[in-house]
Amino acid sequence: MAADAKQRDAPREREARPHKGWDAGWRWLTLAGALLGPGWAWLVLTRASAESFVTRNAPHASGFLDQVLLGLVTSVVVVGALVVWIARARSARASEVEWRGPLWFAEGCVRPLAAVPFVCAALFDAENILDPGRIVNVLIGALLLASSSWGWCARALAAPRRVVNAAAVGPLSLLGAYLAAVIHFRRLAHLRIDSLNARAFDLGIYDNIMHNTAHGHFLGCSLIKGGVHTSAHFDPVLALLAPVYALAPGAKTLVTMQVAWVLSGCLPAYLLARRSVHAAAALAVGIAWLCYPTVHGIILHDFHSFALVAPLFLWVVYFAEGRRWRAYLGAVVLALLVREDVALCVMGIGVWVALREEGRVAGVLTVVAGALYLLAVKLWVMPDPALLMTNSDEVYAYANRFRRLIPEGGGATDAAVTLATNPSFVTLHVLTSNKIASMALFLVPLVGLPLFGGARLWLALWGATFIYLASKTSVSYPLVHYASVLYPALFAALPPGMRRFSTLGPRAVTTSAPVDSNGDGDGARRRLAFAARGVLFASVLAGMSWGALRPNKAFALHTDTPWSLSESERAMARWLWATSAELRPGTSVTASNRLGPFFSSRRELRLPGQQRQTDLIVVHKRDLGSVDRKWIQELLASDRYERVDGMGEVTVYARVGVPADQAPPP
């Protein structure tokens, strides 16, 4: 019995050994932070201007120093008593004589308290999403939380086999998290429409495309040049979605489909991670996808077909690594159908596959197929064969997104010349302060671990090139759909980055658990657990700080994302939906920008700027410019239209003589 007890206590004796160097200094520092953290939080949260104090260091009121002294002393006494109690309990249980072991154990238990100041600062609302203070606070707070052994999450991730059967529970937990996320973001997407914060550009456009496609007019859209979406993009994947859309046509169905599709990327992210890390760490990767702020921005920013490529990106990589070539072919074909320019992304993946010894033939074929598909679409489907196209009455141009690289009237060739001949200019163009902050916003929710992703990190090359060579600020903005070719690559590189991080030296990371001096197997496992916890905490904090896990000002799209509606807003939404439902499907409608999504599920929808005489005109006062008002006044003066209904700032005009069932009742 005595021998068994001695053997059982042997690992704990190693814990009692003095920690030297930066390890001991780190522990003393975090212990001091834990002692003072709750006092600081109390001090801030009891101030009337807490946000100003944290973000702008607002002037101190009278008696402030007395409050500081009271809060910090109370915090030290209370937390210090807790540390002593935990250390004594640990010492009695482990029969340890050396005081350092129990003290370090207690320090690990209270370490989350050291994160309180940074977590609080990260969650205070600041309107500028690129604020570096917010980014740093999220990172420090997540690392402090991750480095602690306190809490069920830390215990589960540190010892998944002893605490839970993560391999069995992980997929079910991920499914539950996915369903909860779909319900949450579907609600927010619908609220954006009902609050008049969605727009005809682009939700109304895509809703009109889906309606026309479902009724046999492939990619038809009355809102854009040429009456067909090929004037801007070729996205036949919408035809595959049309049968589902036809079950309940409307803008709300469209955004629900986008929410469910993009969030489903958590599954390939989890499966890819399982090839590199244990099930609990893979679960953290899958949940990080659901909490990732970029995902939130994309699925709530109206609708864009380009957003649909993100999960397919990961499926292509997953099937390529597993050498499941039939499934790989299907995923590649589906990705090409998303949009014509996705072919460039597919070609980049093909190069990566070709560099792998077991996929050279498949990779080369992927590059060739992507190039041929893009060439065929440009030559025979779209009206302009140029890669970035030239602006005209029938075609939209995209060279303006790279204006600093492309002179006026130039194209993709001019951009290539600039890249080849002016590297200094290109470097300064990429490394602006806003773009560096944008890079941080992509990486911090993943604790920067994709940078350790090795070969998989090369998958991010095309996405990073596309985003950071752009001149238009919205392209590099981390909450819009252009990021759909970058953030999936970061998630693909994340698991090998976590694995590589776990192979660093035994003292590369300090956790509350002891380092095994007899071998690094336990140390690698603890570092992997630290990385998984870091990703989990960082993604959740980022989702709360500049994502849509909670209301915050930093989650700034082109319009606001409300979390609730007032009674007047609900009444307005009900009235608009009822007005739309009462119209015959063939009724042509002109609707202003914020009203477009209510009326876009029909063959012909126009904007006031198009100045087409449709059966009905529905406009919001704040959408109308001077030209639009003059046009409507001319129509009323000519007795061709009359006012038939209205509510608040919305007015409905009908063409004189229109059948009664085409115009809403007064």
Secondary structure, DSSP 4 states (H G I P E B T S, - for coil): -HHHHHHHHHHHHHHTSPP-HHHHHHHHHHHHHHHHHHHHHHHHHTSTTHHHHHHH-PPPPTTHHHHHHHHHHHHHHHHHHHHHHHHHHHHHHHT---SHHHHHHHHHHHGGGGGHHHHHHHHS--S-TT-HHHHHHHHHHHHHHHT---SHHHHHHHSHHHH--HHHHHHHHHHHHHHHHHHHHHHHHHHHHHTT-S-IIIIIHHHHHHHHHHTT-TTB-TTSGGGBGGGT---THHHHHHHHHHHS-SHHHHHHHHHHHHHTTHHHHHHHHHTTS-HHHHHHHHHHHHH-HHHHHHHHSS--GGGGHHHHHHHHHHHHHTT-HHHHHHHHHHHHHH-TTHHHHHHHHHHHHHTSGGGHHHHHHHHHHHHHHHHHHHHHTSS--SSS----SS----GGGGTTTS-TT--HHHHHHHHHH-HHHHHHHHS-HHHHHHHHHHHGGGTTGGGG-GGGGGGGHHHHHHHHT-SSHHHH-TTSGGGGGTHHHHHHHHHHHHHHHHTS-TTSS--SSPP-TT-SHHHHHHHHHHHHHHHHHHHHHHHHHTSSSS--TT---SS---SS--HHHHHHHHHHHHHHHTS-TT--EEE-GGGHHHH-SSS-EE-GGG----SEEEEEGGG--HHHHHHHHHHHHTTSEEEEEEETTEEEEEETT--TTTS---
